[in-house]
Amino acid sequence: MTKVRCFTSFTFSYLTRATVLARTLREAHPDWELWAMIVDVPPPGLDVSESLASFDRVLYPEQLRFDRFHAWLFKHDIVEACTAVKGQALSFLLESDADAVVYFDPDIAVFHPLDTVLETLNDHSVILTPHQVTPNTTAGHVRDNEMTSLKHGVYNLGFCAVKNDETGRAFADWWARSLQIACYDDVENGIFTDQKWCDLVPAFFPRVWIERDPGCNVASWNVSTRHISFTGDGNILVNGSPLKFYHYTKINAVGDLMTEKYAGDNVEVMEVWNWYKRAIKDAHVEGIPSGYWNYGRFDNGEKIPKTARVLLRSRDDLYAAFDNPFATDGDSYYNWLLREHPEVLTTPSGGGFEPV
C-alpha cells in the first residue's frame, strides 16, 4: 500500500482524543493522509484551524450524499450519529486515488507501525478485528465479554482497513446504505449502531481478513486474555506481539472499572491506561464547552430528548413532514411536539452523553 488515507469520526467534545490519535498515528505513519470527519458545528469563538492542526483534511457530513441531511441526522443521538456517517465517509475516500482507507475511532492510540497489517491488503479487501480472539474460561468473563459481543457485534468497528478495489468499494457502499437505513443503539431489534451490521461482512463479501494479532485493538473487553509487558528497550508487547493500537473506550467511566477488573495483576495494563489519561489532558483544547454537541439541542437551545429522536424515526409521516427538526419556529417538529406530545419534551435529555 503506497497511498493510505486514514479517517476518524467525532464531535468537538472528543477533539482531545482525536488529537492524541492523530499525533500517535502521525508518529507511526508520517506518510498517511489524516482526515477528521466531524459530526458537529464548531462552538462560537473556537479557532478551528489551530484546533484541527493535527489533521491534513477536514470533512463534514453535509459534504456527503445524505438525502435531507438535517432530518436524517435528527434521528440519531451522538453515538449513533458519529457512527452512522462512517460508511459514507469511507465510500467518499475510496473514490480518491488512495490505495487503501483505514478507519480508527477517536479514542484509539497507535503505538507501532501497521505495516504488517496493511500487507494483508495485498491479498484481501477488508480487514476486521474481533472483540475477542481467545475464548474466556470463566462464566463471569464470558458474560462480560463473549455474551456482550453476541449482542453488540462480533467485530469492533473502532477499526477497519479497506483496499481500494472492487470488493472494498462494494463493502463501503453496502455499509453506507445500511447505516442510512438504521444505525441505532437498538440491541433488542438486532442493531447496534454501525457495528452489528458487520457480522454479515464475511458472508457477503470475499477476501475478508479477520485480524487475530493480539496487538491490534486491545481494549477492556479483551485484556482478560491479553498480557501486556514492557521490554528493556521500551517496547510494549501483547502476548509477545508488538502493541499496534489500544482502544481506550469509556475512559474515566465504565472503561476504568472494566480495565481494572480484567487487568488483575498485569500492572502494565494500567500503565498504558494511565498514560492515555495524561495524553488527553495534555491535548486539551480551550473554548469547547463541556458536553458540547451542536446537534444535541434544538435551535432555541433546549436539549433534545432521545425520545424525540426515536419518535421521529419510528413514524414515516413525521420524518417526511419536517425537513429540519432542529428548528423551533413556525410549523416545526418542536411545536408539533408541544401540541401533540408535550411529555416527550419533558423526559430526560439524550443529548449530551459520550460516544463509545
Contacts in CASP RR format, 6 or more apart in sequence:
PFRMAT RR
TARGET T0000
AUTHOR 0000-0000-0000
METHOD contacts of the structure
MODEL  1
MTKVRCFTSFTFSYLTRATVLARTLREAHPDWELWAMIVDVPPPGLDVSE
SLASFDRVLYPEQLRFDRFHAWLFKHDIVEACTAVKGQALSFLLESDADA
VVYFDPDIAVFHPLDTVLETLNDHSVILTPHQVTPNTTAGHVRDNEMTSL
KHGVYNLGFCAVKNDETGRAFADWWARSLQIACYDDVENGIFTDQKWCDL
VPAFFPRVWIERDPGCNVASWNVSTRHISFTGDGNILVNGSPLKFYHYTK
INAVGDLMTEKYAGDNVEVMEVWNWYKRAIKDAHVEGIPSGYWNYGRFDN
GEKIPKTARVLLRSRDDLYAAFDNPFATDGDSYYNWLLREHPEVLTTPSG
GGFEPV
1 99 0 8 1.000
1 100 0 8 1.000
1 118 0 8 1.000
1 119 0 8 1.000
1 121 0 8 1.000
1 122 0 8 1.000
1 163 0 8 1.000
2 99 0 8 1.000
3 33 0 8 1.000
3 97 0 8 1.000
3 98 0 8 1.000
3 99 0 8 1.000
3 100 0 8 1.000
4 29 0 8 1.000
4 31 0 8 1.000
4 32 0 8 1.000
4 33 0 8 1.000
4 98 0 8 1.000
4 99 0 8 1.000
4 100 0 8 1.000
4 101 0 8 1.000
4 102 0 8 1.000
4 118 0 8 1.000
5 32 0 8 1.000
5 33 0 8 1.000
5 35 0 8 1.000
5 93 0 8 1.000
5 96 0 8 1.000
5 98 0 8 1.000
5 100 0 8 1.000
5 101 0 8 1.000
5 102 0 8 1.000
6 25 0 8 1.000
6 29 0 8 1.000
6 32 0 8 1.000
6 33 0 8 1.000
6 34 0 8 1.000
6 35 0 8 1.000
6 101 0 8 1.000
6 102 0 8 1.000
6 103 0 8 1.000
6 104 0 8 1.000
7 34 0 8 1.000
7 35 0 8 1.000
7 36 0 8 1.000
7 37 0 8 1.000
7 59 0 8 1.000
7 89 0 8 1.000
7 90 0 8 1.000
7 93 0 8 1.000
7 101 0 8 1.000
7 102 0 8 1.000
7 103 0 8 1.000
7 104 0 8 1.000
8 18 0 8 1.000
8 21 0 8 1.000
8 22 0 8 1.000
8 35 0 8 1.000
8 36 0 8 1.000
8 37 0 8 1.000
8 103 0 8 1.000
8 104 0 8 1.000
8 105 0 8 1.000
8 106 0 8 1.000
8 108 0 8 1.000
9 37 0 8 1.000
9 38 0 8 1.000
9 39 0 8 1.000
9 82 0 8 1.000
9 83 0 8 1.000
9 85 0 8 1.000
9 86 0 8 1.000
9 89 0 8 1.000
9 103 0 8 1.000
9 105 0 8 1.000
9 106 0 8 1.000
10 17 0 8 1.000
10 18 0 8 1.000
10 36 0 8 1.000
10 37 0 8 1.000
10 38 0 8 1.000
10 39 0 8 1.000
10 40 0 8 1.000
10 82 0 8 1.000
10 106 0 8 1.000
10 355 0 8 1.000
11 38 0 8 1.000
11 39 0 8 1.000
11 40 0 8 1.000
11 78 0 8 1.000
11 82 0 8 1.000
11 292 0 8 1.000
11 293 0 8 1.000
11 355 0 8 1.000
12 38 0 8 1.000
12 40 0 8 1.000
12 42 0 8 1.000
12 43 0 8 1.000
12 46 0 8 1.000
12 288 0 8 1.000
12 292 0 8 1.000
12 293 0 8 1.000
13 40 0 8 1.000
13 288 0 8 1.000
13 290 0 8 1.000
13 291 0 8 1.000
13 292 0 8 1.000
13 293 0 8 1.000
13 354 0 8 1.000
14 106 0 8 1.000
14 107 0 8 1.000
14 354 0 8 1.000
14 355 0 8 1.000
15 51 0 8 1.000
15 52 0 8 1.000
15 285 0 8 1.000
15 288 0 8 1.000
16 280 0 8 1.000
16 281 0 8 1.000
16 283 0 8 1.000
16 284 0 8 1.000
16 285 0 8 1.000
17 106 0 8 1.000
17 107 0 8 1.000
17 248 0 8 1.000
17 280 0 8 1.000
17 283 0 8 1.000
18 36 0 8 1.000
18 54 0 8 1.000
18 106 0 8 1.000
19 54 0 8 1.000
19 283 0 8 1.000
19 285 0 8 1.000
20 109 0 8 1.000
20 276 0 8 1.000
20 279 0 8 1.000
20 280 0 8 1.000
20 283 0 8 1.000
21 104 0 8 1.000
21 105 0 8 1.000
21 106 0 8 1.000
21 107 0 8 1.000
21 108 0 8 1.000
21 109 0 8 1.000
21 110 0 8 1.000
22 34 0 8 1.000
22 36 0 8 1.000
22 54 0 8 1.000
22 55 0 8 1.000
23 54 0 8 1.000
23 283 0 8 1.000
24 109 0 8 1.000
24 110 0 8 1.000
24 111 0 8 1.000
25 32 0 8 1.000
25 34 0 8 1.000
25 104 0 8 1.000
25 110 0 8 1.000
26 32 0 8 1.000
26 34 0 8 1.000
26 54 0 8 1.000
27 110 0 8 1.000
28 110 0 8 1.000
28 111 0 8 1.000
28 112 0 8 1.000
28 113 0 8 1.000
28 114 0 8 1.000
29 110 0 8 1.000
29 113 0 8 1.000
29 114 0 8 1.000
32 102 0 8 1.000
33 56 0 8 1.000
33 57 0 8 1.000
33 98 0 8 1.000
34 54 0 8 1.000
34 55 0 8 1.000
34 56 0 8 1.000
34 57 0 8 1.000
35 55 0 8 1.000
35 56 0 8 1.000
35 57 0 8 1.000
35 58 0 8 1.000
35 59 0 8 1.000
35 89 0 8 1.000
35 93 0 8 1.000
36 52 0 8 1.000
36 55 0 8 1.000
36 57 0 8 1.000
36 58 0 8 1.000
36 59 0 8 1.000
37 59 0 8 1.000
37 60 0 8 1.000
37 61 0 8 1.000
37 85 0 8 1.000
37 86 0 8 1.000
37 89 0 8 1.000
38 58 0 8 1.000
38 59 0 8 1.000
38 60 0 8 1.000
39 60 0 8 1.000
39 61 0 8 1.000
39 73 0 8 1.000
39 81 0 8 1.000
39 82 0 8 1.000
39 85 0 8 1.000
39 295 0 8 1.000
40 292 0 8 1.000
40 293 0 8 1.000
40 294 0 8 1.000
40 295 0 8 1.000
41 294 0 8 1.000
41 295 0 8 1.000
42 48 0 8 1.000
43 287 0 8 1.000
43 288 0 8 1.000
43 289 0 8 1.000
43 292 0 8 1.000
43 294 0 8 1.000
45 287 0 8 1.000
46 285 0 8 1.000
46 287 0 8 1.000
46 288 0 8 1.000
48 58 0 8 1.000
51 285 0 8 1.000
52 58 0 8 1.000
59 89 0 8 1.000
59 92 0 8 1.000
61 69 0 8 1.000
61 73 0 8 1.000
61 85 0 8 1.000
61 88 0 8 1.000
61 89 0 8 1.000
62 69 0 8 1.000
63 92 0 8 1.000
64 85 0 8 1.000
64 88 0 8 1.000
64 89 0 8 1.000
64 92 0 8 1.000
65 88 0 8 1.000
66 72 0 8 1.000
66 73 0 8 1.000
66 88 0 8 1.000
66 180 0 8 1.000
67 180 0 8 1.000
68 323 0 8 1.000
70 323 0 8 1.000
70 324 0 8 1.000
70 325 0 8 1.000
70 326 0 8 1.000
71 312 0 8 1.000
71 319 0 8 1.000
71 322 0 8 1.000
71 323 0 8 1.000
71 324 0 8 1.000
71 325 0 8 1.000
72 180 0 8 1.000
73 81 0 8 1.000
73 295 0 8 1.000
74 295 0 8 1.000
74 304 0 8 1.000
74 309 0 8 1.000
74 312 0 8 1.000
74 325 0 8 1.000
74 326 0 8 1.000
74 333 0 8 1.000
75 184 0 8 1.000
75 309 0 8 1.000
75 312 0 8 1.000
75 313 0 8 1.000
75 319 0 8 1.000
76 84 0 8 1.000
76 183 0 8 1.000
76 184 0 8 1.000
76 309 0 8 1.000
77 185 0 8 1.000
77 306 0 8 1.000
77 309 0 8 1.000
77 350 0 8 1.000
77 351 0 8 1.000
77 353 0 8 1.000
78 293 0 8 1.000
78 295 0 8 1.000
78 296 0 8 1.000
78 351 0 8 1.000
78 352 0 8 1.000
78 353 0 8 1.000
78 354 0 8 1.000
78 355 0 8 1.000
79 185 0 8 1.000
79 193 0 8 1.000
79 353 0 8 1.000
79 354 0 8 1.000
79 355 0 8 1.000
79 356 0 8 1.000
80 183 0 8 1.000
80 184 0 8 1.000
80 185 0 8 1.000
80 193 0 8 1.000
81 295 0 8 1.000
82 355 0 8 1.000
83 157 0 8 1.000
83 179 0 8 1.000
83 183 0 8 1.000
83 193 0 8 1.000
83 194 0 8 1.000
83 195 0 8 1.000
83 355 0 8 1.000
84 179 0 8 1.000
84 180 0 8 1.000
84 183 0 8 1.000
84 193 0 8 1.000
84 194 0 8 1.000
85 179 0 8 1.000
86 103 0 8 1.000
86 157 0 8 1.000
86 175 0 8 1.000
86 179 0 8 1.000
86 194 0 8 1.000
87 172 0 8 1.000
87 175 0 8 1.000
87 176 0 8 1.000
87 179 0 8 1.000
87 194 0 8 1.000
88 176 0 8 1.000
88 179 0 8 1.000
88 180 0 8 1.000
90 101 0 8 1.000
90 103 0 8 1.000
90 160 0 8 1.000
90 162 0 8 1.000
90 172 0 8 1.000
90 175 0 8 1.000
90 176 0 8 1.000
91 169 0 8 1.000
91 172 0 8 1.000
91 173 0 8 1.000
91 176 0 8 1.000
93 101 0 8 1.000
94 101 0 8 1.000
94 162 0 8 1.000
94 164 0 8 1.000
94 168 0 8 1.000
94 169 0 8 1.000
94 172 0 8 1.000
98 164 0 8 1.000
99 121 0 8 1.000
99 163 0 8 1.000
99 164 0 8 1.000
100 118 0 8 1.000
100 121 0 8 1.000
100 161 0 8 1.000
100 162 0 8 1.000
100 163 0 8 1.000
100 164 0 8 1.000
101 161 0 8 1.000
101 162 0 8 1.000
101 164 0 8 1.000
101 172 0 8 1.000
102 114 0 8 1.000
102 118 0 8 1.000
102 159 0 8 1.000
102 160 0 8 1.000
102 161 0 8 1.000
102 162 0 8 1.000
103 157 0 8 1.000
103 158 0 8 1.000
103 159 0 8 1.000
103 160 0 8 1.000
103 161 0 8 1.000
104 110 0 8 1.000
104 158 0 8 1.000
104 159 0 8 1.000
104 245 0 8 1.000
105 158 0 8 1.000
105 159 0 8 1.000
105 247 0 8 1.000
105 249 0 8 1.000
107 247 0 8 1.000
107 248 0 8 1.000
107 249 0 8 1.000
107 251 0 8 1.000
108 158 0 8 1.000
108 159 0 8 1.000
108 217 0 8 1.000
108 245 0 8 1.000
108 246 0 8 1.000
108 247 0 8 1.000
108 248 0 8 1.000
109 245 0 8 1.000
109 246 0 8 1.000
109 248 0 8 1.000
109 276 0 8 1.000
109 279 0 8 1.000
110 244 0 8 1.000
110 245 0 8 1.000
111 236 0 8 1.000
111 242 0 8 1.000
111 243 0 8 1.000
111 244 0 8 1.000
111 245 0 8 1.000
111 246 0 8 1.000
112 235 0 8 1.000
112 236 0 8 1.000
112 242 0 8 1.000
112 243 0 8 1.000
112 244 0 8 1.000
112 245 0 8 1.000
114 244 0 8 1.000
114 245 0 8 1.000
116 213 0 8 1.000
117 127 0 8 1.000
117 161 0 8 1.000
117 211 0 8 1.000
117 213 0 8 1.000
117 216 0 8 1.000
117 244 0 8 1.000
118 161 0 8 1.000
120 127 0 8 1.000
120 161 0 8 1.000
120 209 0 8 1.000
120 211 0 8 1.000
121 127 0 8 1.000
121 161 0 8 1.000
121 163 0 8 1.000
123 207 0 8 1.000
124 163 0 8 1.000
124 207 0 8 1.000
124 208 0 8 1.000
124 209 0 8 1.000
125 162 0 8 1.000
125 163 0 8 1.000
125 165 0 8 1.000
125 167 0 8 1.000
125 168 0 8 1.000
125 171 0 8 1.000
125 205 0 8 1.000
125 206 0 8 1.000
125 207 0 8 1.000
125 208 0 8 1.000
126 160 0 8 1.000
126 161 0 8 1.000
126 162 0 8 1.000
126 163 0 8 1.000
126 167 0 8 1.000
126 168 0 8 1.000
126 171 0 8 1.000
126 201 0 8 1.000
126 205 0 8 1.000
126 207 0 8 1.000
126 208 0 8 1.000
126 209 0 8 1.000
127 160 0 8 1.000
127 161 0 8 1.000
127 162 0 8 1.000
127 208 0 8 1.000
127 209 0 8 1.000
127 211 0 8 1.000
128 155 0 8 1.000
128 157 0 8 1.000
128 160 0 8 1.000
128 198 0 8 1.000
128 201 0 8 1.000
128 202 0 8 1.000
128 208 0 8 1.000
128 209 0 8 1.000
128 210 0 8 1.000
128 211 0 8 1.000
129 155 0 8 1.000
129 156 0 8 1.000
129 159 0 8 1.000
129 160 0 8 1.000
129 210 0 8 1.000
129 211 0 8 1.000
129 216 0 8 1.000
129 217 0 8 1.000
130 149 0 8 1.000
130 154 0 8 1.000
130 155 0 8 1.000
130 156 0 8 1.000
130 210 0 8 1.000
130 212 0 8 1.000
131 145 0 8 1.000
131 148 0 8 1.000
131 149 0 8 1.000
131 153 0 8 1.000
131 154 0 8 1.000
131 155 0 8 1.000
131 156 0 8 1.000
131 219 0 8 1.000
131 221 0 8 1.000
131 222 0 8 1.000
132 145 0 8 1.000
132 146 0 8 1.000
132 149 0 8 1.000
132 221 0 8 1.000
132 222 0 8 1.000
132 225 0 8 1.000
133 212 0 8 1.000
133 214 0 8 1.000
133 222 0 8 1.000
133 225 0 8 1.000
134 214 0 8 1.000
134 222 0 8 1.000
134 225 0 8 1.000
134 226 0 8 1.000
135 142 0 8 1.000
135 146 0 8 1.000
135 225 0 8 1.000
136 142 0 8 1.000
136 145 0 8 1.000
136 146 0 8 1.000
136 224 0 8 1.000
136 225 0 8 1.000
141 224 0 8 1.000
141 262 0 8 1.000
144 221 0 8 1.000
144 258 0 8 1.000
144 262 0 8 1.000
145 221 0 8 1.000
145 222 0 8 1.000
145 224 0 8 1.000
148 221 0 8 1.000
149 221 0 8 1.000
151 187 0 8 1.000
151 192 0 8 1.000
152 187 0 8 1.000
152 192 0 8 1.000
152 195 0 8 1.000
152 196 0 8 1.000
153 192 0 8 1.000
153 195 0 8 1.000
153 196 0 8 1.000
153 198 0 8 1.000
153 199 0 8 1.000
154 198 0 8 1.000
154 199 0 8 1.000
155 195 0 8 1.000
155 198 0 8 1.000
155 199 0 8 1.000
155 201 0 8 1.000
155 210 0 8 1.000
156 195 0 8 1.000
156 217 0 8 1.000
156 219 0 8 1.000
156 221 0 8 1.000
156 247 0 8 1.000
157 194 0 8 1.000
157 195 0 8 1.000
157 198 0 8 1.000
158 217 0 8 1.000
158 247 0 8 1.000
159 216 0 8 1.000
159 217 0 8 1.000
159 245 0 8 1.000
159 247 0 8 1.000
160 198 0 8 1.000
162 168 0 8 1.000
162 171 0 8 1.000
162 172 0 8 1.000
167 205 0 8 1.000
167 206 0 8 1.000
167 207 0 8 1.000
168 205 0 8 1.000
170 205 0 8 1.000
171 201 0 8 1.000
171 204 0 8 1.000
171 205 0 8 1.000
174 204 0 8 1.000
174 205 0 8 1.000
175 194 0 8 1.000
175 197 0 8 1.000
175 198 0 8 1.000
178 197 0 8 1.000
179 194 0 8 1.000
179 197 0 8 1.000
182 191 0 8 1.000
183 191 0 8 1.000
183 193 0 8 1.000
183 194 0 8 1.000
184 191 0 8 1.000
184 193 0 8 1.000
184 313 0 8 1.000
185 191 0 8 1.000
185 192 0 8 1.000
185 193 0 8 1.000
186 192 0 8 1.000
187 196 0 8 1.000
190 196 0 8 1.000
191 197 0 8 1.000
193 356 0 8 1.000
201 208 0 8 1.000
202 208 0 8 1.000
202 210 0 8 1.000
213 241 0 8 1.000
213 244 0 8 1.000
214 225 0 8 1.000
214 226 0 8 1.000
214 238 0 8 1.000
214 239 0 8 1.000
214 240 0 8 1.000
214 241 0 8 1.000
215 226 0 8 1.000
215 238 0 8 1.000
215 239 0 8 1.000
215 241 0 8 1.000
215 242 0 8 1.000
215 243 0 8 1.000
215 244 0 8 1.000
215 245 0 8 1.000
216 244 0 8 1.000
216 245 0 8 1.000
217 245 0 8 1.000
217 247 0 8 1.000
218 226 0 8 1.000
218 228 0 8 1.000
218 238 0 8 1.000
218 243 0 8 1.000
218 245 0 8 1.000
218 246 0 8 1.000
218 247 0 8 1.000
219 246 0 8 1.000
219 247 0 8 1.000
219 248 0 8 1.000
219 249 0 8 1.000
220 249 0 8 1.000
220 250 0 8 1.000
220 255 0 8 1.000
220 258 0 8 1.000
220 259 0 8 1.000
220 262 0 8 1.000
221 258 0 8 1.000
223 259 0 8 1.000
223 262 0 8 1.000
223 263 0 8 1.000
223 266 0 8 1.000
223 269 0 8 1.000
224 262 0 8 1.000
226 238 0 8 1.000
226 239 0 8 1.000
227 238 0 8 1.000
227 239 0 8 1.000
227 266 0 8 1.000
228 236 0 8 1.000
228 237 0 8 1.000
228 238 0 8 1.000
228 243 0 8 1.000
228 266 0 8 1.000
228 268 0 8 1.000
228 269 0 8 1.000
228 272 0 8 1.000
229 236 0 8 1.000
229 237 0 8 1.000
229 240 0 8 1.000
229 268 0 8 1.000
230 236 0 8 1.000
230 237 0 8 1.000
230 268 0 8 1.000
230 271 0 8 1.000
231 237 0 8 1.000
235 242 0 8 1.000
236 242 0 8 1.000
236 243 0 8 1.000
236 268 0 8 1.000
236 272 0 8 1.000
237 243 0 8 1.000
243 272 0 8 1.000
246 272 0 8 1.000
246 276 0 8 1.000
248 273 0 8 1.000
248 276 0 8 1.000
249 255 0 8 1.000
249 356 0 8 1.000
250 256 0 8 1.000
250 258 0 8 1.000
250 354 0 8 1.000
250 356 0 8 1.000
251 273 0 8 1.000
251 276 0 8 1.000
251 277 0 8 1.000
251 280 0 8 1.000
252 277 0 8 1.000
253 354 0 8 1.000
256 273 0 8 1.000
259 269 0 8 1.000
259 270 0 8 1.000
259 273 0 8 1.000
260 270 0 8 1.000
262 269 0 8 1.000
263 269 0 8 1.000
263 270 0 8 1.000
263 273 0 8 1.000
291 352 0 8 1.000
291 354 0 8 1.000
293 351 0 8 1.000
293 352 0 8 1.000
295 304 0 8 1.000
295 326 0 8 1.000
296 303 0 8 1.000
296 304 0 8 1.000
296 350 0 8 1.000
296 351 0 8 1.000
296 352 0 8 1.000
297 303 0 8 1.000
297 304 0 8 1.000
297 326 0 8 1.000
297 351 0 8 1.000
298 304 0 8 1.000
298 326 0 8 1.000
298 327 0 8 1.000
298 328 0 8 1.000
298 334 0 8 1.000
299 326 0 8 1.000
299 327 0 8 1.000
299 328 0 8 1.000
300 328 0 8 1.000
300 334 0 8 1.000
302 328 0 8 1.000
302 334 0 8 1.000
302 345 0 8 1.000
303 349 0 8 1.000
303 350 0 8 1.000
303 351 0 8 1.000
303 352 0 8 1.000
304 326 0 8 1.000
304 349 0 8 1.000
304 350 0 8 1.000
304 351 0 8 1.000
305 344 0 8 1.000
305 345 0 8 1.000
305 346 0 8 1.000
305 347 0 8 1.000
305 348 0 8 1.000
305 349 0 8 1.000
305 350 0 8 1.000
305 351 0 8 1.000
306 347 0 8 1.000
306 349 0 8 1.000
306 350 0 8 1.000
306 351 0 8 1.000
307 344 0 8 1.000
307 347 0 8 1.000
308 325 0 8 1.000
308 333 0 8 1.000
308 337 0 8 1.000
308 344 0 8 1.000
308 345 0 8 1.000
311 318 0 8 1.000
311 337 0 8 1.000
311 341 0 8 1.000
311 344 0 8 1.000
312 318 0 8 1.000
312 319 0 8 1.000
312 322 0 8 1.000
312 325 0 8 1.000
312 333 0 8 1.000
313 319 0 8 1.000
318 333 0 8 1.000
318 336 0 8 1.000
321 333 0 8 1.000
321 336 0 8 1.000
322 332 0 8 1.000
322 333 0 8 1.000
322 336 0 8 1.000
324 332 0 8 1.000
325 332 0 8 1.000
325 333 0 8 1.000
325 334 0 8 1.000
327 333 0 8 1.000
327 334 0 8 1.000
328 334 0 8 1.000
328 335 0 8 1.000
334 345 0 8 1.000
337 344 0 8 1.000
337 345 0 8 1.000
338 345 0 8 1.000
END
